[in-house]
Amino acid sequence: MKLAVGFILITTEPGSEIWVREEVSKIDCVKGQWIVFGNHDLFVKVEAENEFELTKCIVQEIRSVEGIFETRTLIGAEI
């Protein structure tokens, strides 16, 4: 079974990087995360059974984490 995969670039409110990382790590669809430097603060890999579940996780769970200022989501596609 192929999983739906996405990557999220997260920009946090100043000083919220560690809090956001800890909260995001508690979300089931999150399979990896890395603090990054530059325009974004956190790089997150997400996986779900299908694109609907992936989107639901991103919109309802990840984007609702307090301290997140902005997200950019990249959904993996098979061509």
PDB file with one MODEL, atoms N, CA, C and O in Angstrom:
MODEL        1
ATOM      1  N   MET A   1       0.843  -1.180   0.000  1.00  0.00           N
ATOM      2  CA  MET A   1       0.000   0.000   0.000  1.00  0.00           C
ATOM      3  C   MET A   1       0.893   1.250   0.000  1.00  0.00           C
ATOM      4  O   MET A   1       1.808   1.370   0.814  1.00  0.00           O
ATOM      5  N   LYS A   2       0.619   2.151  -0.900  1.00  0.00           N
ATOM      6  CA  LYS A   2       1.372   3.396  -0.965  1.00  0.00           C
ATOM      7  C   LYS A   2       0.726   4.423  -0.050  1.00  0.00           C
ATOM      8  O   LYS A   2      -0.495   4.572  -0.020  1.00  0.00           O
ATOM      9  N   LEU A   3       1.562   5.125   0.689  1.00  0.00           N
ATOM     10  CA  LEU A   3       1.083   6.158   1.589  1.00  0.00           C
ATOM     11  C   LEU A   3       1.118   7.512   0.899  1.00  0.00           C
ATOM     12  O   LEU A   3       1.925   7.739  -0.003  1.00  0.00           O
ATOM     13  N   ALA A   4       0.248   8.401   1.324  1.00  0.00           N
ATOM     14  CA  ALA A   4       0.314   9.794   0.895  1.00  0.00           C
ATOM     15  C   ALA A   4       1.391  10.463   1.743  1.00  0.00           C
ATOM     16  O   ALA A   4       1.415  10.304   2.964  1.00  0.00           O
ATOM     17  N   VAL A   5       2.275  11.207   1.097  1.00  0.00           N
ATOM     18  CA  VAL A   5       3.405  11.822   1.778  1.00  0.00           C
ATOM     19  C   VAL A   5       3.420  13.311   1.496  1.00  0.00           C
ATOM     20  O   VAL A   5       3.129  13.746   0.382  1.00  0.00           O
ATOM     21  N   GLY A   6       3.760  14.084   2.506  1.00  0.00           N
ATOM     22  CA  GLY A   6       3.886  15.523   2.333  1.00  0.00           C
ATOM     23  C   GLY A   6       5.006  16.066   3.195  1.00  0.00           C
ATOM     24  O   GLY A   6       5.471  15.419   4.133  1.00  0.00           O
ATOM     25  N   PHE A   7       5.421  17.262   2.854  1.00  0.00           N
ATOM     26  CA  PHE A   7       6.447  17.963   3.611  1.00  0.00           C
ATOM     27  C   PHE A   7       5.925  19.354   3.911  1.00  0.00           C
ATOM     28  O   PHE A   7       5.350  20.006   3.040  1.00  0.00           O
ATOM     29  N   ILE A   8       6.121  19.810   5.135  1.00  0.00           N
ATOM     30  CA  ILE A   8       5.602  21.107   5.550  1.00  0.00           C
ATOM     31  C   ILE A   8       6.753  21.967   6.045  1.00  0.00           C
ATOM     32  O   ILE A   8       7.522  21.556   6.914  1.00  0.00           O
ATOM     33  N   LEU A   9       6.863  23.145   5.491  1.00  0.00           N
ATOM     34  CA  LEU A   9       7.799  24.152   5.969  1.00  0.00           C
ATOM     35  C   LEU A   9       7.024  25.051   6.909  1.00  0.00           C
ATOM     36  O   LEU A   9       6.033  25.661   6.507  1.00  0.00           O
ATOM     37  N   ILE A  10       7.459  25.141   8.147  1.00  0.00           N
ATOM     38  CA  ILE A  10       6.734  25.895   9.161  1.00  0.00           C
ATOM     39  C   ILE A  10       7.563  27.094   9.610  1.00  0.00           C
ATOM     40  O   ILE A  10       8.749  26.971   9.914  1.00  0.00           O
ATOM     41  N   THR A  11       6.921  28.240   9.643  1.00  0.00           N
ATOM     42  CA  THR A  11       7.505  29.438  10.229  1.00  0.00           C
ATOM     43  C   THR A  11       6.766  29.687  11.535  1.00  0.00           C
ATOM     44  O   THR A  11       5.536  29.726  11.561  1.00  0.00           O
ATOM     45  N   THR A  12       7.512  29.853  12.612  1.00  0.00           N
ATOM     46  CA  THR A  12       6.897  30.033  13.927  1.00  0.00           C
ATOM     47  C   THR A  12       6.927  31.498  14.350  1.00  0.00           C
ATOM     48  O   THR A  12       7.650  32.317  13.782  1.00  0.00           O
ATOM     49  N   GLU A  13       6.137  31.795  15.343  1.00  0.00           N
ATOM     50  CA  GLU A  13       6.238  33.089  16.003  1.00  0.00           C
ATOM     51  C   GLU A  13       7.614  33.149  16.662  1.00  0.00           C
ATOM     52  O   GLU A  13       8.124  32.114  17.092  1.00  0.00           O
ATOM     53  N   PRO A  14       8.225  34.315  16.755  1.00  0.00           N
ATOM     54  CA  PRO A  14       9.553  34.406  17.376  1.00  0.00           C
ATOM     55  C   PRO A  14       9.569  33.777  18.779  1.00  0.00           C
ATOM     56  O   PRO A  14       8.716  34.069  19.617  1.00  0.00           O
ATOM     57  N   GLY A  15      10.551  32.917  19.006  1.00  0.00           N
ATOM     58  CA  GLY A  15      10.704  32.268  20.307  1.00  0.00           C
ATOM     59  C   GLY A  15       9.864  31.024  20.509  1.00  0.00           C
ATOM     60  O   GLY A  15       9.937  30.405  21.571  1.00  0.00           O
ATOM     61  N   SER A  16       9.059  30.636  19.513  1.00  0.00           N
ATOM     62  CA  SER A  16       8.162  29.485  19.661  1.00  0.00           C
ATOM     63  C   SER A  16       8.677  28.214  18.999  1.00  0.00           C
ATOM     64  O   SER A  16       7.956  27.217  18.957  1.00  0.00           O
ATOM     65  N   GLU A  17       9.890  28.219  18.487  1.00  0.00           N
ATOM     66  CA  GLU A  17      10.401  27.090  17.719  1.00  0.00           C
ATOM     67  C   GLU A  17      10.365  25.773  18.501  1.00  0.00           C
ATOM     68  O   GLU A  17       9.884  24.761  17.991  1.00  0.00           O
ATOM     69  N   ILE A  18      10.865  25.786  19.719  1.00  0.00           N
ATOM     70  CA  ILE A  18      10.938  24.560  20.515  1.00  0.00           C
ATOM     71  C   ILE A  18       9.541  24.078  20.893  1.00  0.00           C
ATOM     72  O   ILE A  18       9.249  22.886  20.795  1.00  0.00           O
ATOM     73  N   TRP A  19       8.676  24.997  21.322  1.00  0.00           N
ATOM     74  CA  TRP A  19       7.289  24.647  21.673  1.00  0.00           C
ATOM     75  C   TRP A  19       6.578  24.009  20.484  1.00  0.00           C
ATOM     76  O   TRP A  19       5.946  22.963  20.626  1.00  0.00           O
ATOM     77  N   VAL A  20       6.679  24.635  19.318  1.00  0.00           N
ATOM     78  CA  VAL A  20       6.009  24.111  18.126  1.00  0.00           C
ATOM     79  C   VAL A  20       6.559  22.728  17.785  1.00  0.00           C
ATOM     80  O   VAL A  20       5.787  21.816  17.491  1.00  0.00           O
ATOM     81  N   ARG A  21       7.877  22.560  17.818  1.00  0.00           N
ATOM     82  CA  ARG A  21       8.479  21.259  17.519  1.00  0.00           C
ATOM     83  C   ARG A  21       7.938  20.186  18.460  1.00  0.00           C
ATOM     84  O   ARG A  21       7.601  19.089  18.015  1.00  0.00           O
ATOM     85  N   GLU A  22       7.854  20.486  19.739  1.00  0.00           N
ATOM     86  CA  GLU A  22       7.354  19.508  20.711  1.00  0.00           C
ATOM     87  C   GLU A  22       5.885  19.170  20.463  1.00  0.00           C
ATOM     88  O   GLU A  22       5.498  18.003  20.529  1.00  0.00           O
ATOM     89  N   GLU A  23       5.074  20.173  20.180  1.00  0.00           N
ATOM     90  CA  GLU A  23       3.646  19.931  19.940  1.00  0.00           C
ATOM     91  C   GLU A  23       3.414  19.157  18.644  1.00  0.00           C
ATOM     92  O   GLU A  23       2.586  18.248  18.599  1.00  0.00           O
ATOM     93  N   VAL A  24       4.143  19.518  17.596  1.00  0.00           N
ATOM     94  CA  VAL A  24       4.001  18.841  16.312  1.00  0.00           C
ATOM     95  C   VAL A  24       4.422  17.378  16.435  1.00  0.00           C
ATOM     96  O   VAL A  24       3.838  16.514  15.781  1.00  0.00           O
ATOM     97  N   SER A  25       5.413  17.092  17.250  1.00  0.00           N
ATOM     98  CA  SER A  25       5.888  15.706  17.402  1.00  0.00           C
ATOM     99  C   SER A  25       4.828  14.786  17.994  1.00  0.00           C
ATOM    100  O   SER A  25       4.938  13.567  17.862  1.00  0.00           O
ATOM    101  N   LYS A  26       3.817  15.327  18.635  1.00  0.00           N
ATOM    102  CA  LYS A  26       2.746  14.535  19.247  1.00  0.00           C
ATOM    103  C   LYS A  26       1.671  14.108  18.243  1.00  0.00           C
ATOM    104  O   LYS A  26       0.808  13.295  18.572  1.00  0.00           O
ATOM    105  N   ILE A  27       1.717  14.643  17.039  1.00  0.00           N
ATOM    106  CA  ILE A  27       0.693  14.373  16.027  1.00  0.00           C
ATOM    107  C   ILE A  27       1.037  13.088  15.285  1.00  0.00           C
ATOM    108  O   ILE A  27       2.164  12.916  14.822  1.00  0.00           O
ATOM    109  N   ASP A  28       0.059  12.180  15.172  1.00  0.00           N
ATOM    110  CA  ASP A  28       0.298  10.840  14.628  1.00  0.00           C
ATOM    111  C   ASP A  28       0.864  10.827  13.205  1.00  0.00           C
ATOM    112  O   ASP A  28       1.709   9.987  12.899  1.00  0.00           O
ATOM    113  N   CYS A  29       0.432  11.713  12.350  1.00  0.00           N
ATOM    114  CA  CYS A  29       0.874  11.664  10.956  1.00  0.00           C
ATOM    115  C   CYS A  29       2.293  12.191  10.765  1.00  0.00           C
ATOM    116  O   CYS A  29       2.865  12.034   9.686  1.00  0.00           O
ATOM    117  N   VAL A  30       2.864  12.805  11.780  1.00  0.00           N
ATOM    118  CA  VAL A  30       4.225  13.348  11.683  1.00  0.00           C
ATOM    119  C   VAL A  30       5.221  12.203  11.811  1.00  0.00           C
ATOM    120  O   VAL A  30       5.234  11.483  12.810  1.00  0.00           O
ATOM    121  N   LYS A  31       6.055  12.043  10.787  1.00  0.00           N
ATOM    122  CA  LYS A  31       7.016  10.939  10.748  1.00  0.00           C
ATOM    123  C   LYS A  31       8.460  11.414  10.857  1.00  0.00           C
ATOM    124  O   LYS A  31       9.369  10.592  10.972  1.00  0.00           O
ATOM    125  N   GLY A  32       8.683  12.709  10.824  1.00  0.00           N
ATOM    126  CA  GLY A  32      10.021  13.250  10.986  1.00  0.00           C
ATOM    127  C   GLY A  32       9.945  14.760  11.024  1.00  0.00           C
ATOM    128  O   GLY A  32       9.042  15.365  10.445  1.00  0.00           O
ATOM    129  N   GLN A  33      10.902  15.364  11.711  1.00  0.00           N
ATOM    130  CA  GLN A  33      10.937  16.825  11.746  1.00  0.00           C
ATOM    131  C   GLN A  33      12.340  17.300  12.046  1.00  0.00           C
ATOM    132  O   GLN A  33      13.100  16.643  12.757  1.00  0.00           O
ATOM    133  N   TRP A  34      12.673  18.456  11.491  1.00  0.00           N
ATOM    134  CA  TRP A  34      14.002  19.006  11.625  1.00  0.00           C
ATOM    135  C   TRP A  34      13.910  20.512  11.798  1.00  0.00           C
ATOM    136  O   TRP A  34      13.166  21.178  11.078  1.00  0.00           O
ATOM    137  N   ILE A  35      14.662  21.051  12.749  1.00  0.00           N
ATOM    138  CA  ILE A  35      14.816  22.495  12.867  1.00  0.00           C
ATOM    139  C   ILE A  35      15.687  22.927  11.695  1.00  0.00           C
ATOM    140  O   ILE A  35      16.714  22.304  11.428  1.00  0.00           O
ATOM    141  N   VAL A  36      15.293  23.976  10.998  1.00  0.00           N
ATOM    142  CA  VAL A  36      16.069  24.489   9.870  1.00  0.00           C
ATOM    143  C   VAL A  36      16.303  25.980  10.053  1.00  0.00           C
ATOM    144  O   VAL A  36      15.624  26.639  10.841  1.00  0.00           O
ATOM    145  N   PHE A  37      17.257  26.491   9.327  1.00  0.00           N
ATOM    146  CA  PHE A  37      17.595  27.913   9.400  1.00  0.00           C
ATOM    147  C   PHE A  37      17.297  28.555   8.064  1.00  0.00           C
ATOM    148  O   PHE A  37      17.441  27.922   7.018  1.00  0.00           O
ATOM    149  N   GLY A  38      16.888  29.796   8.092  1.00  0.00           N
ATOM    150  CA  GLY A  38      16.549  30.509   6.869  1.00  0.00           C
ATOM    151  C   GLY A  38      15.164  31.102   6.995  1.00  0.00           C
ATOM    152  O   GLY A  38      14.801  31.632   8.045  1.00  0.00           O
ATOM    153  N   ASN A  39      14.394  31.014   5.931  1.00  0.00           N
ATOM    154  CA  ASN A  39      13.048  31.607   5.922  1.00  0.00           C
ATOM    155  C   ASN A  39      12.056  30.830   6.784  1.00  0.00           C
ATOM    156  O   ASN A  39      11.033  31.378   7.192  1.00  0.00           O
ATOM    157  N   HIS A  40      12.345  29.568   7.062  1.00  0.00           N
ATOM    158  CA  HIS A  40      11.445  28.715   7.840  1.00  0.00           C
ATOM    159  C   HIS A  40      12.191  28.185   9.051  1.00  0.00           C
ATOM    160  O   HIS A  40      13.422  28.203   9.096  1.00  0.00           O
ATOM    161  N   ASP A  41      11.435  27.715  10.030  1.00  0.00           N
ATOM    162  CA  ASP A  41      12.025  27.251  11.287  1.00  0.00           C
ATOM    163  C   ASP A  41      11.984  25.741  11.477  1.00  0.00           C
ATOM    164  O   ASP A  41      12.802  25.179  12.206  1.00  0.00           O
ATOM    165  N   LEU A  42      11.029  25.083  10.820  1.00  0.00           N
ATOM    166  CA  LEU A  42      10.826  23.654  11.031  1.00  0.00           C
ATOM    167  C   LEU A  42      10.438  23.000   9.710  1.00  0.00           C
ATOM    168  O   LEU A  42       9.623  23.537   8.960  1.00  0.00           O
ATOM    169  N   PHE A  43      11.023  21.843   9.431  1.00  0.00           N
ATOM    170  CA  PHE A  43      10.726  21.044   8.245  1.00  0.00           C
ATOM    171  C   PHE A  43      10.123  19.744   8.747  1.00  0.00           C
ATOM    172  O   PHE A  43      10.754  19.035   9.531  1.00  0.00           O
ATOM    173  N   VAL A  44       8.910  19.418   8.309  1.00  0.00           N
ATOM    174  CA  VAL A  44       8.169  18.275   8.854  1.00  0.00           C
ATOM    175  C   VAL A  44       7.760  17.336   7.730  1.00  0.00           C
ATOM    176  O   VAL A  44       7.253  17.772   6.696  1.00  0.00           O
ATOM    177  N   LYS A  45       7.984  16.038   7.940  1.00  0.00           N
ATOM    178  CA  LYS A  45       7.496  15.018   7.010  1.00  0.00           C
ATOM    179  C   LYS A  45       6.232  14.411   7.597  1.00  0.00           C
ATOM    180  O   LYS A  45       6.196  14.048   8.773  1.00  0.00           O
ATOM    181  N   VAL A  46       5.187  14.302   6.763  1.00  0.00           N
ATOM    182  CA  VAL A  46       3.923  13.720   7.204  1.00  0.00           C
ATOM    183  C   VAL A  46       3.530  12.581   6.265  1.00  0.00           C
ATOM    184  O   VAL A  46       3.824  12.615   5.070  1.00  0.00           O
ATOM    185  N   GLU A  47       2.866  11.581   6.821  1.00  0.00           N
ATOM    186  CA  GLU A  47       2.378  10.450   6.045  1.00  0.00           C
ATOM    187  C   GLU A  47       0.986  10.071   6.533  1.00  0.00           C
ATOM    188  O   GLU A  47       0.668  10.191   7.716  1.00  0.00           O
ATOM    189  N   ALA A  48       0.161   9.608   5.592  1.00  0.00           N
ATOM    190  CA  ALA A  48      -1.180   9.130   5.930  1.00  0.00           C
ATOM    191  C   ALA A  48      -1.590   8.074   4.901  1.00  0.00           C
ATOM    192  O   ALA A  48      -0.921   7.888   3.884  1.00  0.00           O
ATOM    193  N   GLU A  49      -2.689   7.393   5.179  1.00  0.00           N
ATOM    194  CA  GLU A  49      -3.158   6.329   4.283  1.00  0.00           C
ATOM    195  C   GLU A  49      -3.579   6.847   2.921  1.00  0.00           C
ATOM    196  O   GLU A  49      -3.448   6.142   1.921  1.00  0.00           O
ATOM    197  N   ASN A  50      -4.088   8.081   2.871  1.00  0.00           N
ATOM    198  CA  ASN A  50      -4.524   8.660   1.596  1.00  0.00           C
ATOM    199  C   ASN A  50      -4.441  10.182   1.685  1.00  0.00           C
ATOM    200  O   ASN A  50      -4.189  10.738   2.754  1.00  0.00           O
ATOM    201  N   GLU A  51      -4.654  10.849   0.552  1.00  0.00           N
ATOM    202  CA  GLU A  51      -4.523  12.302   0.530  1.00  0.00           C
ATOM    203  C   GLU A  51      -5.571  13.003   1.387  1.00  0.00           C
ATOM    204  O   GLU A  51      -5.298  14.066   1.946  1.00  0.00           O
ATOM    205  N   PHE A  52      -6.768  12.425   1.501  1.00  0.00           N
ATOM    206  CA  PHE A  52      -7.801  13.024   2.353  1.00  0.00           C
ATOM    207  C   PHE A  52      -7.329  13.063   3.806  1.00  0.00           C
ATOM    208  O   PHE A  52      -7.428  14.098   4.465  1.00  0.00           O
ATOM    209  N   GLU A  53      -6.814  11.933   4.307  1.00  0.00           N
ATOM    210  CA  GLU A  53      -6.341  11.867   5.689  1.00  0.00           C
ATOM    211  C   GLU A  53      -5.128  12.771   5.895  1.00  0.00           C
ATOM    212  O   GLU A  53      -4.975  13.379   6.954  1.00  0.00           O
ATOM    213  N   LEU A  54      -4.272  12.856   4.887  1.00  0.00           N
ATOM    214  CA  LEU A  54      -3.103  13.727   4.968  1.00  0.00           C
ATOM    215  C   LEU A  54      -3.533  15.189   5.076  1.00  0.00           C
ATOM    216  O   LEU A  54      -3.044  15.929   5.930  1.00  0.00           O
ATOM    217  N   THR A  55      -4.436  15.590   4.216  1.00  0.00           N
ATOM    218  CA  THR A  55      -4.941  16.969   4.238  1.00  0.00           C
ATOM    219  C   THR A  55      -5.628  17.280   5.560  1.00  0.00           C
ATOM    220  O   THR A  55      -5.430  18.355   6.128  1.00  0.00           O
ATOM    221  N   LYS A  56      -6.430  16.347   6.050  1.00  0.00           N
ATOM    222  CA  LYS A  56      -7.128  16.523   7.324  1.00  0.00           C
ATOM    223  C   LYS A  56      -6.122  16.734   8.460  1.00  0.00           C
ATOM    224  O   LYS A  56      -6.320  17.606   9.306  1.00  0.00           O
ATOM    225  N   CYS A  57      -5.066  15.956   8.482  1.00  0.00           N
ATOM    226  CA  CYS A  57      -4.043  16.082   9.515  1.00  0.00           C
ATOM    227  C   CYS A  57      -3.355  17.445   9.437  1.00  0.00           C
ATOM    228  O   CYS A  57      -3.147  18.103  10.456  1.00  0.00           O
ATOM    229  N   ILE A  58      -3.012  17.854   8.239  1.00  0.00           N
ATOM    230  CA  ILE A  58      -2.319  19.135   8.064  1.00  0.00           C
ATOM    231  C   ILE A  58      -3.209  20.297   8.489  1.00  0.00           C
ATOM    232  O   ILE A  58      -2.789  21.153   9.267  1.00  0.00           O
ATOM    233  N   VAL A  59      -4.426  20.327   7.983  1.00  0.00           N
ATOM    234  CA  VAL A  59      -5.324  21.465   8.220  1.00  0.00           C
ATOM    235  C   VAL A  59      -5.851  21.483   9.652  1.00  0.00           C
ATOM    236  O   VAL A  59      -5.847  22.532  10.297  1.00  0.00           O
ATOM    237  N   GLN A  60      -6.302  20.338  10.156  1.00  0.00           N
ATOM    238  CA  GLN A  60      -6.962  20.320  11.461  1.00  0.00           C
ATOM    239  C   GLN A  60      -6.003  20.176  12.638  1.00  0.00           C
ATOM    240  O   GLN A  60      -6.290  20.670  13.728  1.00  0.00           O
ATOM    241  N   GLU A  61      -4.883  19.515  12.435  1.00  0.00           N
ATOM    242  CA  GLU A  61      -3.994  19.266  13.568  1.00  0.00           C
ATOM    243  C   GLU A  61      -2.738  20.141  13.542  1.00  0.00           C
ATOM    244  O   GLU A  61      -2.462  20.861  14.501  1.00  0.00           O
ATOM    245  N   ILE A  62      -1.991  20.080  12.459  1.00  0.00           N
ATOM    246  CA  ILE A  62      -0.723  20.809  12.430  1.00  0.00           C
ATOM    247  C   ILE A  62      -0.940  22.317  12.408  1.00  0.00           C
ATOM    248  O   ILE A  62      -0.338  23.039  13.203  1.00  0.00           O
ATOM    249  N   ARG A  63      -1.782  22.795  11.516  1.00  0.00           N
ATOM    250  CA  ARG A  63      -1.974  24.245  11.405  1.00  0.00           C
ATOM    251  C   ARG A  63      -2.642  24.862  12.621  1.00  0.00           C
ATOM    252  O   ARG A  63      -2.632  26.083  12.778  1.00  0.00           O
ATOM    253  N   SER A  64      -3.219  24.043  13.478  1.00  0.00           N
ATOM    254  CA  SER A  64      -3.874  24.588  14.672  1.00  0.00           C
ATOM    255  C   SER A  64      -2.924  24.699  15.865  1.00  0.00           C
ATOM    256  O   SER A  64      -3.329  25.168  16.929  1.00  0.00           O
ATOM    257  N   VAL A  65      -1.672  24.278  15.706  1.00  0.00           N
ATOM    258  CA  VAL A  65      -0.704  24.355  16.797  1.00  0.00           C
ATOM    259  C   VAL A  65      -0.393  25.824  17.095  1.00  0.00           C
ATOM    260  O   VAL A  65      -0.036  26.595  16.204  1.00  0.00           O
ATOM    261  N   GLU A  66      -0.537  26.183  18.359  1.00  0.00           N
ATOM    262  CA  GLU A  66      -0.238  27.543  18.789  1.00  0.00           C
ATOM    263  C   GLU A  66       1.231  27.850  18.551  1.00  0.00           C
ATOM    264  O   GLU A  66       2.098  27.026  18.841  1.00  0.00           O
ATOM    265  N   GLY A  67       1.505  29.027  18.026  1.00  0.00           N
ATOM    266  CA  GLY A  67       2.883  29.441  17.775  1.00  0.00           C
ATOM    267  C   GLY A  67       3.294  29.339  16.320  1.00  0.00           C
ATOM    268  O   GLY A  67       4.359  29.825  15.939  1.00  0.00           O
ATOM    269  N   ILE A  68       2.452  28.704  15.493  1.00  0.00           N
ATOM    270  CA  ILE A  68       2.752  28.638  14.062  1.00  0.00           C
ATOM    271  C   ILE A  68       2.261  29.911  13.398  1.00  0.00           C
ATOM    272  O   ILE A  68       1.095  30.280  13.532  1.00  0.00           O
ATOM    273  N   PHE A  69       3.153  30.580  12.682  1.00  0.00           N
ATOM    274  CA  PHE A  69       2.816  31.811  11.969  1.00  0.00           C
ATOM    275  C   PHE A  69       2.386  31.514  10.535  1.00  0.00           C
ATOM    276  O   PHE A  69       1.428  32.102  10.033  1.00  0.00           O
ATOM    277  N   GLU A  70       3.103  30.590   9.874  1.00  0.00           N
ATOM    278  CA  GLU A  70       2.837  30.319   8.460  1.00  0.00           C
ATOM    279  C   GLU A  70       3.309  28.916   8.114  1.00  0.00           C
ATOM    280  O   GLU A  70       4.280  28.424   8.688  1.00  0.00           O
ATOM    281  N   THR A  71       2.621  28.271   7.172  1.00  0.00           N
ATOM    282  CA  THR A  71       3.061  26.970   6.678  1.00  0.00           C
ATOM    283  C   THR A  71       3.079  26.985   5.153  1.00  0.00           C
ATOM    284  O   THR A  71       2.333  27.722   4.508  1.00  0.00           O
ATOM    285  N   ARG A  72       3.944  26.160   4.607  1.00  0.00           N
ATOM    286  CA  ARG A  72       3.974  25.877   3.163  1.00  0.00           C
ATOM    287  C   ARG A  72       4.009  24.364   3.049  1.00  0.00           C
ATOM    288  O   ARG A  72       4.891  23.708   3.602  1.00  0.00           O
ATOM    289  N   THR A  73       3.050  23.823   2.332  1.00  0.00           N
ATOM    290  CA  THR A  73       2.924  22.370   2.240  1.00  0.00           C
ATOM    291  C   THR A  73       3.253  21.897   0.839  1.00  0.00           C
ATOM    292  O   THR A  73       2.785  22.454  -0.154  1.00  0.00           O
ATOM    293  N   LEU A  74       4.066  20.859   0.783  1.00  0.00           N
ATOM    294  CA  LEU A  74       4.440  20.224  -0.481  1.00  0.00           C
ATOM    295  C   LEU A  74       3.944  18.791  -0.412  1.00  0.00           C
ATOM    296  O   LEU A  74       4.402  18.009   0.422  1.00  0.00           O
ATOM    297  N   ILE A  75       3.008  18.444  -1.288  1.00  0.00           N
ATOM    298  CA  ILE A  75       2.450  17.096  -1.321  1.00  0.00           C
ATOM    299  C   ILE A  75       3.215  16.292  -2.362  1.00  0.00           C
ATOM    300  O   ILE A  75       3.364  16.731  -3.502  1.00  0.00           O
ATOM    301  N   GLY A  76       3.702  15.112  -1.974  1.00  0.00           N
ATOM    302  CA  GLY A  76       4.417  14.255  -2.907  1.00  0.00           C
ATOM    303  C   GLY A  76       3.456  13.629  -3.902  1.00  0.00           C
ATOM    304  O   GLY A  76       2.338  13.252  -3.549  1.00  0.00           O
ATOM    305  N   ALA A  77       3.899  13.522  -5.152  1.00  0.00           N
ATOM    306  CA  ALA A  77       3.070  12.935  -6.200  1.00  0.00           C
ATOM    307  C   ALA A  77       3.882  11.899  -6.956  1.00  0.00           C
ATOM    308  O   ALA A  77       5.087  12.055  -7.155  1.00  0.00           O
ATOM    309  N   GLU A  78       3.209  10.845  -7.372  1.00  0.00           N
ATOM    310  CA  GLU A  78       3.862   9.845  -8.208  1.00  0.00           C
ATOM    311  C   GLU A  78       3.473  10.120  -9.647  1.00  0.00           C
ATOM    312  O   GLU A  78       2.296  10.286  -9.970  1.00  0.00           O
ATOM    313  N   ILE A  79       4.480  10.166 -10.505  1.00  0.00           N
ATOM    314  CA  ILE A  79       4.217  10.463 -11.928  1.00  0.00           C
ATOM    315  C   ILE A  79       4.666   9.285 -12.754  1.00  0.00           C
ATOM    316  O   ILE A  79       4.543   9.308 -13.979  1.00  0.00           O
TER     317      ILE A  79
ENDMDL
END
